[in-house]
């Protein structure tokens, strides 16, 4: 038996081979659109900032739930995603906020000054859909 077949024979019963979707494989529903309802682009706000998410053409499902035509929100704060990053799980840190419980709004603390906010939908595994369902960026100023 060759080495690959031997490795697979050991790994498969142990659950060591991924059977989940590969990067960017989850199709985006045609016409799906995510957007920031509030705050509006150009707004001057006070921290904490309430951010309300909008979604059309697809549903919201919690992370880990693989259901056709669904995903969950991720909020990008003062960062962008493009290129190969759109084929990998969205990071989870202060600039990449996950809403894997299916939340459609949040309250965030932001320092005074300008900030860029953008939404991107992720599939059950936090990977952007293909093509990515991403909002227009909103720029706000925190007093």
N, C-alpha and C positions, 0 to 999 in steps of 0.2 A: 504494500500500500504506500502511495507517495506521501510526502510530508504534509501537503495541504489537506488531503483527504483524512489523514490521521488527526490533524489539528481540528478539523471540522467535526470529526467523530467524537472528540473529547469536548469541544466547546458547545456544540448544539444542545446536548442534554443538560449542561450546566447553565444554559441561558446566556452564554457569553457572546453569541453572535446577535447583532442588532437585527430586529425584524421591523423596526419602525421606518418611517419615511426618511429618505435621504434628503440632503439639503435642497431646498427649493422645489421639492417634488409636489407639494400640495397645490393644486390649481386654484387660482383666485376665481371666484364667481365673476362672470362677465358683468361689467358695469358696477362692481363693488366700489364703494367710496367711503373713506373714513375722513373725519374732519374734526376740528376743535370748535365747539359751539361757543365756549367762553373760556378765557378772555378773548376778545377780538384782537385782530392784528393791529398793532400800533397803540394799544391801550396802556395807560399808566395805572398801576395797581399797587396795593399794599400787600406785604407778606404777612401771613400765609395766603397763598393764591389758590383759589378754587378753580380747577380745570374740569370742564364738562366735555365728554367725548360724544361725537355723533357718528353714526354708521348707517349706510344704506346698501342694500343689495346682498347682505349676508347677515348671519346671526352671530351671537356671542356664545361661546362655550368655554368652560374652564380649561386651564392647561391640563394636558393629559387625556382630555376627552377628544377622540378623533371622530368627528361628525362632519359629513359633507356640508360645504357652504358655510362653515363657521370658523372662528378664530378668536383670539383674545387680544386686548389692547396692550401696547407697550408705548410709553411716553419717553421720547428723546428730549433731553434737556441740555442745551448748549452743545450739541453734537449732531452729526449726520451719519447716515449709513448709505453706502454705495458700493458698487463693484462686488468683489468676492464676499464682503461682509453680509451681503443680502442672501448668500447661500449657506450661511452658518447660523446656529442658534444665536439669538440676540443676547448679548451679555446682560448680566444683572448687577448693576452698580448705581451710583448716584446719578449718572447721566443716562442710564437705560433702566427705566422703572417698569417692572412687570405687574400686570393686573390679571394674573392667572386664575383668580377667583371669579372672573367674569365681570369685574367692576366696570362701571361706565363713567365714573368721575373720581376725582381725588382732590386732596388739599396738600399743597407742597410749600415748604419753606424755601424762599429764594433770597439771596443777598441783594442789597440795593444795586441798581444798575440795569443795563439791558440784558435780556435773556431770549433765547430762541427755543420754542417748543414745537414739537412735531410728533404725530402719532404714526405708528406702523402696526399692522396686524401680524400676529404670529399664529402658526398652526399649533396643534396639540403639543409639539415639541419645541415651541418658541422659535421656529424657523419661519422667516417671511414667506408668504405665498408667492406663486409664480403666475403672473407678474406680481411684484410687491403691491400691497394695498397700503399706500402711504399718503398722509395728509399733506396739504400745503403747510409750509412752516409759518408759525405765528411769532412775531417779534413783539415783546412787551417790555416795559420799563417798570422796575420795582422802585418805589420811593423809599 
